[in-house]
């Protein structure tokens, strides 16, 4: 039995980014209900906002210059967990 991927969202509690993190987690769990094993919210400090899929860095607020749009995040997660999955309107340019 293989384990499904785990997405971790590390967010800054000092910056009050919990709601943003929870919303993105909900979007991912809705879109990848059968592909993901878990989406975890991990509190941090210092302005961090990092999203990992297993050990792969998918988003870094400092590197990517801000927060991900749900569409972009779904595309990046899809590329990690289910490259052949269509995302419907999220795949449109």
Order of alpha helices (4+ residues) and beta strands (2+ residues): beta-alpha-beta-beta-beta-alpha
